[in-house]
């Protein structure tokens, strides 16, 4: 089984079109895709988590 696709925070920010500060404010409120901290201290977001986040927000705004 292949490893899940992991995105760098900079890639996620570019896709979302927001600053790092805005992302962390959203994360503090529990409204951002989940971050995974790697043993080397870097953070990543699973592609599947980001896709699920997009889908959830599309459904919320479509209602």
C-alpha positions in Angstrom: 0.0 0.0 0.0 1.5 3.4 -1.0 2.1 6.0 1.7 -0.6 8.7 1.9 0.2 11.9 0.1 1.5 14.5 2.5 1.5 18.2 1.7 3.9 20.8 3.1 2.1 23.7 5.0 3.3 26.1 2.3 1.5 24.0 -0.4 -1.7 23.9 1.7 -1.5 27.7 2.3 -1.1 28.3 -1.5 -4.1 26.1 -2.3 -6.2 27.8 0.4 -5.0 31.2 -0.7 -4.3 32.3 2.9 -1.4 33.4 5.1 0.3 31.2 7.7 -1.1 33.5 10.4 -4.7 33.2 9.1 -4.3 29.4 8.9 -3.1 29.2 12.5 -6.0 31.4 13.7 -8.4 29.1 11.9 -6.6 26.1 13.4 -6.9 27.6 16.9 -10.7 27.7 16.4 -10.7 24.1 15.2 -11.7 25.0 11.6 -8.5 24.1 9.7 -7.3 20.8 8.2 -5.4 18.7 10.7 -1.6 19.2 10.9 0.7 16.2 11.5 4.0 17.0 13.2 6.8 14.8 11.9 9.7 13.5 14.1 12.0 16.1 12.5 9.7 18.9 13.6 8.2 19.7 10.2 4.5 19.7 9.7 2.4 18.2 7.0 -1.3 17.8 6.0 -2.6 14.6 4.5 -4.0 15.2 1.0 -7.1 13.2 2.1 -7.6 15.4 5.1 -7.4 18.6 3.0 -9.8 17.1 0.4 -12.3 16.1 3.1 -12.0 19.6 4.6 -12.8 21.2 1.2 -15.8 18.8 0.7 -17.1 19.7 4.2 -16.9 23.4 3.5 -18.5 23.1 0.1 -21.4 21.2 1.6 -21.9 23.8 4.4 -22.0 26.7 2.0 -24.2 24.9 -0.5 -27.0 24.5 2.1 
